[in-house]
C-alpha cells in the first residue's frame, strides 16, 4: 500500500522540521560538552608552586622532584635553575633539552618531565574549614567544597537549633555582664586618677554607657569601691612613709648644718690656740710638746669638720632619693592606671563585637529556620577567581559541576547575602 502524493507532501515538511530540531539539540549539547571538557594536560602552563618530576631516561638513578619557585624557576640536575613559569610541559621539556645541549652536558638528552603535584586551590567563604587544598585532575567546585568540610550553614534539626540558640543567648548575656563589669572597672580607674573614694558612673566609657543604664549596679559598684578604697589607702600609706622619710632627712640636714657652724667655730679656735702656743714657744714660755698638742688638736677638729660635711652630703643625697621615689610612685601609679584603663576599653570593644556576632548568628539561624519552614532550601553562589599565567585575572560565576584549575580561588556565599 503506497502513500499518496498529497499525504506525502503533508508529512515531509514535518519530518524535515523534526529532524532539523533534533540536529540543533544535538549540536548544542555537543558544544556544551566540548566547553565543559577540561583542557588537556599538555595545554596547562606551569606556575609557582607546581612540583615537577624529572628523570634521565638512560640511567639507573631515581627521578628527582623540582618545585617551581616564586621567581618562576625550578632546580634541575647539572644545570641548576631554569625558568619554566608560563610554559607547557612539552615546552619546558624542550627548553631543558636545549639547556643540556647548549651547555655541552648532553648531546642527545633523553629526559622526561611530568607534573607530580599541581599548585593548590583555595576555598573561602561559607565553608567549615576554609584554606588551601591539593589539586587533582577533574576537581569540581562541589568536590572542592567537600575538601573544605562542606557548607558552613547546614540544615539542623529542631533540638540542635534550640541548643545552639540557648548557647548563643548565653554568650550574649555573658558578654553583656562582662561589658558592665569592665565599664565599672574603668570608672573605678578614673576615680583612682582623681584620688576619689567614690565611683562616678559618668566616668564609664562612652561605648559602654548604654549597657549600664538599665541594669542593677549596686553590687558591682560596691565591690569596685572596696577595691578603690584599698588602693587609695595603700598608695597613701606608701606616700606617707616616703614623706616622713623626707621630713626626717630634712631635720637631720638642719642638725648637720648647725654642727657644721659649731665645728667651724671650734676649728677657728683651734687655729688661734696654735698661733698663741707658737708665739709663746718663740719666747721660750712653753715646750715643743705643747705646740705639738695644739697642732694635733687643730688637725683633729679640722678632720671632724670634714666628716660632718661628708655626712651632710650623704643626708642630702638620701633626701633626694626619697623625693625621687615619691615622684616615681605617683608617676608609675598614673601610668599603670592609664594602661589598665586603655585595656578596659579594648576589652569592652571586643566583648561588644562578640555580642554582635552572636546576635547575627541567631538572626541567621532564624532566617534558615524560616526558609526550612517554607520548604525552601538554602542556595549558594560560587565564584572562581582565576589568575592565569600571562593572562588577565578573571572572576567566573560557577556551578557545583564547574571544574577548577590549579591556583583557582573558590569563594562560596549564601545567595542573597
C-alpha positions as CSV (number, residue, x, y, z in Angstrom):
1,X,0.0,0.0,0.0
2,X,1.7,3.3,-1.1
3,X,1.5,6.8,0.2
4,X,-0.4,9.2,-1.9
5,X,1.4,12.3,-3.1
6,X,-0.9,14.6,-1.2
7,X,-0.3,12.8,2.1
8,X,3.5,12.7,1.4
9,X,3.5,16.4,0.7
10,X,1.9,17.0,4.1
11,X,4.2,14.7,6.2
12,X,7.5,15.6,4.6
13,X,7.8,19.2,5.9
14,X,7.0,17.9,9.4
15,X,9.7,15.3,9.2
16,X,12.2,17.8,8.0
17,X,11.3,20.2,10.7
18,X,11.6,17.5,13.4
19,X,15.0,16.3,12.0
20,X,16.3,19.9,12.0
21,X,15.2,20.5,15.6
22,X,16.9,17.2,16.6
23,X,20.1,18.2,14.9
24,X,20.1,21.6,16.6
25,X,19.6,20.0,20.0
26,X,22.5,17.5,19.4
27,X,24.7,20.4,18.2
28,X,24.0,22.5,21.3
29,X,24.7,19.5,23.6
30,X,27.9,18.8,21.7
31,X,29.1,22.4,22.1
32,X,28.2,22.3,25.8
33,X,30.2,19.1,26.3
34,X,33.1,20.5,24.5
35,X,33.0,23.7,26.6
36,X,32.8,21.6,29.8
37,X,35.8,19.4,28.9
38,X,38.9,20.2,30.9
39,X,41.9,21.4,29.0
40,X,44.4,18.7,28.1
41,X,47.4,18.3,30.4
42,X,49.7,19.3,27.6
43,X,47.9,22.7,27.5
44,X,48.5,23.5,31.2
45,X,51.0,26.2,31.8
46,X,53.4,25.8,34.8
47,X,53.1,28.2,37.6
48,X,54.6,28.9,41.1
49,X,54.0,26.1,43.5
50,X,53.8,23.3,40.9
51,X,56.0,20.2,41.8
52,X,57.7,18.6,38.8
53,X,59.2,15.1,38.4
54,X,62.4,15.0,36.3
55,X,64.3,11.9,35.2
56,X,67.2,10.9,32.9
57,X,65.8,8.0,30.9
58,X,69.1,6.4,30.1
59,X,70.4,5.9,33.6
60,X,69.5,3.9,36.7
61,X,69.1,6.9,39.0
62,X,65.7,7.6,40.6
63,X,63.7,10.6,39.4
64,X,64.1,13.8,41.3
65,X,61.4,16.4,42.2
66,X,61.7,20.2,41.5
67,X,59.4,22.8,42.8
68,X,58.7,26.0,40.8
69,X,59.8,28.8,43.0
70,X,58.4,32.3,43.4
71,X,61.0,33.5,40.8
72,X,59.5,31.1,38.3
73,X,62.4,28.8,38.3
74,X,63.0,25.1,39.2
75,X,66.3,23.4,40.0
76,X,67.4,20.6,37.7
77,X,70.4,18.3,37.9
78,X,73.7,19.6,36.5
79,X,72.2,22.8,35.1
80,X,70.6,24.4,38.2
81,X,67.8,26.9,37.9
82,X,65.8,27.1,34.7
83,X,62.8,29.4,34.2
84,X,59.7,27.3,33.4
85,X,56.7,29.5,34.5
86,X,54.3,30.1,31.7
87,X,55.5,27.0,29.7
88,X,53.5,23.9,29.0
89,X,55.2,20.6,30.0
90,X,56.3,19.9,26.4
91,X,57.7,23.4,26.1
92,X,59.5,23.1,29.4
93,X,60.9,19.7,28.3
94,X,62.2,21.2,25.0
95,X,63.8,24.1,27.0
96,X,65.6,21.7,29.2
97,X,66.9,19.7,26.3
98,X,68.2,22.9,24.8
99,X,69.9,23.8,28.0
100,X,71.7,20.5,28.3
101,X,72.8,20.7,24.6
102,X,73.9,24.4,24.9
103,X,76.0,23.8,28.0
104,X,77.5,20.7,26.2
105,X,76.5,18.4,29.0
106,X,74.4,16.0,26.9
107,X,74.5,15.6,23.1
108,X,71.1,14.0,22.8
109,X,69.3,14.5,26.1
110,X,66.8,11.7,26.8
111,X,64.8,13.1,29.7
112,X,61.3,13.1,30.9
113,X,59.3,15.8,32.8
114,X,55.9,15.5,34.4
115,X,53.8,17.4,37.0
116,X,53.6,15.3,40.2
117,X,51.7,17.9,42.3
118,X,49.8,20.9,41.0
119,X,49.8,24.2,43.0
120,X,46.9,24.1,45.4
121,X,43.4,25.6,45.1
122,X,41.9,27.8,47.8
123,X,38.3,27.6,49.2
124,X,36.9,30.6,51.1
125,X,33.6,31.8,52.4
126,X,30.7,29.8,53.8
127,X,32.6,26.5,54.3
128,X,33.6,24.8,57.6
129,X,37.4,24.8,57.1
130,X,38.5,27.4,54.6
131,X,42.0,27.2,53.4
132,X,44.2,25.7,50.7
133,X,43.8,22.1,49.3
134,X,45.7,19.9,46.9
135,X,44.5,20.0,43.3
136,X,43.9,16.9,41.2
137,X,42.7,16.5,37.7
138,X,38.9,16.8,37.2
139,X,38.4,18.5,40.6
140,X,35.0,20.2,40.6
141,X,33.5,23.0,42.7
142,X,31.3,20.5,44.6
143,X,34.3,18.3,45.4
144,X,36.4,21.3,46.5
145,X,33.6,22.3,48.9
146,X,33.7,18.8,50.2
147,X,37.5,19.1,50.8
148,X,36.8,22.2,52.9
149,X,34.4,20.3,55.2
150,X,31.1,21.2,53.4
151,X,28.9,24.2,53.8
152,X,29.2,26.4,57.0
153,X,25.4,26.8,57.2
154,X,23.6,23.5,57.1
155,X,20.1,22.4,57.9
156,X,19.8,21.3,61.6
157,X,17.0,19.6,63.4
158,X,14.8,21.5,65.9
159,X,16.6,20.3,69.0
160,X,20.0,21.3,67.6
161,X,18.7,24.8,66.8
162,X,17.3,25.1,70.3
163,X,20.6,24.1,71.9
164,X,22.5,26.4,69.6
165,X,20.3,29.4,70.2
166,X,20.5,28.8,74.0
167,X,24.2,28.7,73.8
168,X,24.3,31.9,71.7
169,X,21.9,33.7,74.1
170,X,24.2,32.6,77.0
171,X,27.1,34.0,75.1
172,X,25.2,37.3,74.6
173,X,24.2,37.6,78.3
174,X,27.7,36.7,79.4
175,X,29.2,39.3,77.1
176,X,26.8,42.0,78.5
177,X,27.7,41.1,82.0
178,X,31.4,41.3,81.2
179,X,30.8,44.7,79.5
180,X,29.1,46.0,82.6
181,X,32.0,44.8,84.8
182,X,34.6,46.2,82.5
183,X,32.7,49.5,82.4
184,X,32.5,49.9,86.2
185,X,36.2,48.8,86.4
186,X,37.1,51.6,84.0
187,X,35.1,54.1,86.1
188,X,36.9,52.9,89.2
189,X,40.3,53.5,87.5
190,X,39.2,57.1,86.6
191,X,38.3,57.6,90.3
192,X,41.8,56.4,91.3
193,X,43.3,59.0,89.0
194,X,41.2,61.6,90.7
195,X,42.1,60.2,94.2
196,X,38.4,59.9,94.9
197,X,36.9,57.2,97.1
198,X,33.6,57.2,95.1
199,X,32.9,55.9,91.6
200,X,31.1,58.3,89.3
201,X,29.1,56.5,86.6
202,X,29.7,59.5,84.3
203,X,33.2,58.2,84.0
204,X,32.1,55.0,82.3
205,X,33.5,54.7,78.8
206,X,31.0,56.2,76.3
207,X,30.9,53.0,74.2
208,X,29.5,51.1,77.2
209,X,27.1,53.6,78.7
210,X,24.0,52.1,77.2
211,X,24.9,48.8,78.9
212,X,24.9,50.3,82.4
213,X,21.8,52.4,82.3
214,X,19.2,49.6,82.5
215,X,20.8,47.0,84.9
216,X,21.2,47.0,88.7
217,X,24.8,48.1,89.6
218,X,24.8,48.3,93.4
219,X,26.7,45.0,93.9
220,X,29.3,45.7,91.2
221,X,29.8,49.3,92.3
222,X,30.1,48.3,96.0
223,X,32.8,45.8,95.2
224,X,34.8,48.1,92.9
225,X,34.6,50.9,95.6
226,X,36.1,48.5,98.2
227,X,39.0,47.8,95.7
228,X,39.2,51.6,95.2
229,X,39.4,52.4,98.9
230,X,42.0,49.7,99.5
231,X,44.1,51.0,96.6
232,X,43.9,54.6,97.8
233,X,44.8,53.5,101.4
234,X,47.9,51.5,100.1
235,X,49.0,54.4,97.9
236,X,48.5,56.9,100.8
237,X,50.5,54.7,103.1
238,X,53.4,54.4,100.7
239,X,53.4,58.1,100.0
240,X,53.2,58.9,103.8
241,X,56.2,56.7,104.5
242,X,58.3,58.4,101.9
243,X,57.1,61.8,103.0
244,X,58.0,61.1,106.6
245,X,61.4,59.9,105.5
246,X,61.9,63.1,103.6
247,X,60.9,65.1,106.7
248,X,63.4,63.2,108.8
249,X,66.1,63.7,106.3
250,X,65.4,67.4,106.2
251,X,65.6,67.5,110.0
252,X,68.8,65.6,110.0
253,X,70.2,68.1,107.4
254,X,69.3,71.0,109.6
255,X,71.1,69.5,112.6
256,X,74.1,68.8,110.5
257,X,74.1,72.4,109.2
258,X,74.2,73.6,112.9
259,X,77.0,71.1,113.7
260,X,79.0,72.5,110.7
261,X,78.7,76.0,112.1
262,X,79.7,74.9,115.6
263,X,82.6,72.9,114.2
264,X,83.8,75.8,112.1
265,X,84.0,77.9,115.4
266,X,85.9,75.0,117.1
267,X,88.3,74.8,114.1
268,X,88.8,78.6,114.2
269,X,89.5,78.5,118.0
270,X,92.0,75.6,117.5
271,X,93.9,77.6,114.9
272,X,94.0,80.6,117.2
273,X,95.3,78.3,120.0
274,X,98.0,77.0,117.7
275,X,99.1,80.6,116.9
276,X,99.2,81.6,120.6
277,X,101.2,78.4,121.5
278,X,103.6,79.1,118.7
279,X,104.1,82.7,119.9
280,X,104.8,81.6,123.5
281,X,107.2,78.9,122.2
282,X,109.3,81.5,120.4
283,X,109.5,83.4,123.7
284,X,110.6,80.2,125.5
285,X,107.5,80.3,127.7
286,X,106.3,76.7,126.8
287,X,107.7,73.5,125.4
288,X,107.8,71.9,122.0
289,X,105.3,69.3,123.1
290,X,102.8,72.0,124.0
291,X,102.9,73.2,120.4
292,X,102.6,69.7,119.0
293,X,99.5,69.1,121.1
294,X,97.9,72.3,119.9
295,X,98.6,71.4,116.3
296,X,97.3,67.9,116.7
297,X,94.2,69.2,118.3
298,X,93.6,71.7,115.4
299,X,94.1,68.9,112.9
300,X,91.5,66.6,114.7
301,X,89.0,69.4,114.8
302,X,89.5,70.1,111.1
303,X,89.0,66.3,110.3
304,X,85.8,66.4,112.4
305,X,84.6,69.3,110.3
306,X,85.3,67.4,107.1
307,X,83.5,64.3,108.4
308,X,80.5,66.4,109.2
309,X,80.5,67.8,105.7
310,X,80.6,64.2,104.3
311,X,77.6,63.2,106.5
312,X,75.7,66.3,105.4
313,X,76.3,65.4,101.7
314,X,75.1,61.8,102.3
315,X,72.0,63.0,104.0
316,X,71.2,65.4,101.2
317,X,71.6,62.5,98.7
318,X,69.3,60.3,100.7
319,X,66.7,63.0,100.8
320,X,66.9,63.5,97.1
321,X,66.5,59.8,96.5
322,X,63.4,59.8,98.8
323,X,61.9,62.7,96.9
324,X,62.6,60.9,93.6
325,X,60.9,57.7,94.9
326,X,57.9,59.8,96.0
327,X,57.6,61.4,92.5
328,X,58.2,58.0,90.8
329,X,55.4,56.5,93.0
330,X,52.9,59.0,91.6
331,X,54.2,58.7,88.0
332,X,54.2,54.9,88.0
333,X,50.7,54.8,89.6
334,X,49.3,57.1,86.9
335,X,51.0,55.2,84.1
336,X,49.7,51.9,85.4
337,X,46.1,53.2,85.8
338,X,46.1,54.7,82.3
339,X,47.4,51.4,80.8
340,X,44.7,49.4,82.7
341,X,42.1,52.0,81.5
342,X,43.1,51.5,77.9
343,X,43.0,47.7,78.3
344,X,39.4,48.0,79.7
345,X,38.2,50.0,76.7
346,X,39.8,47.4,74.3
347,X,38.2,44.6,76.2
348,X,34.8,46.3,76.1
349,X,35.0,46.7,72.3
350,X,35.9,43.1,71.9
351,X,33.0,42.0,74.1
352,X,30.6,44.2,72.1
353,X,31.9,42.6,68.9
354,X,31.4,39.1,70.3
355,X,27.8,40.0,71.3
356,X,27.0,41.4,67.9
357,X,28.5,38.2,66.3
358,X,26.3,36.0,68.4
359,X,23.2,38.1,67.6
360,X,24.0,37.9,63.9
361,X,24.2,34.1,64.2
362,X,20.8,33.9,65.9
363,X,19.3,36.0,63.1
364,X,20.9,33.8,60.5
365,X,19.6,30.7,62.2
366,X,16.2,32.3,62.4
367,X,16.3,33.0,58.7
368,X,17.4,29.4,58.0
369,X,14.5,28.1,60.1
370,X,12.1,30.3,58.2
371,X,13.4,29.0,54.9
372,X,13.1,25.4,56.0
373,X,9.5,26.0,57.3
374,X,8.6,27.2,53.8
375,X,10.3,24.2,52.3
376,X,12.9,26.3,50.8
377,X,16.5,25.1,50.6
378,X,19.4,27.4,51.2
379,X,21.1,28.2,47.9
380,X,24.7,29.2,47.4
381,X,26.6,31.1,44.8
382,X,30.1,30.1,43.6
383,X,32.7,32.5,42.3
384,X,36.1,31.4,40.9
385,X,38.9,34.0,40.8
386,X,41.5,32.8,38.3
387,X,44.8,34.4,37.5
388,X,46.3,32.6,34.5
389,X,50.0,32.9,33.7
390,X,50.5,35.8,31.2
391,X,46.7,36.3,31.1
392,X,44.2,38.7,32.6
393,X,42.8,37.9,36.1
394,X,39.1,36.9,35.8
395,X,36.1,36.4,38.0
396,X,34.0,33.4,36.9
397,X,30.5,32.6,38.1
398,X,30.5,28.8,38.6
399,X,28.2,25.9,39.4
400,X,28.8,22.8,41.5
401,X,29.9,20.9,38.4
402,X,32.4,23.5,37.2
403,X,35.9,22.1,37.0
404,X,38.8,24.0,38.7
405,X,42.3,24.5,37.6
406,X,45.4,24.8,39.8
407,X,45.7,28.0,41.7
408,X,41.9,28.8,41.5
409,X,40.4,30.7,44.4
410,X,36.8,29.4,45.0
411,X,34.5,31.7,47.1
412,X,31.3,30.2,48.5
413,X,28.5,32.6,49.6
414,X,24.9,32.3,50.6
415,X,22.6,33.6,47.8
416,X,21.1,36.9,48.5
417,X,23.5,37.8,51.3
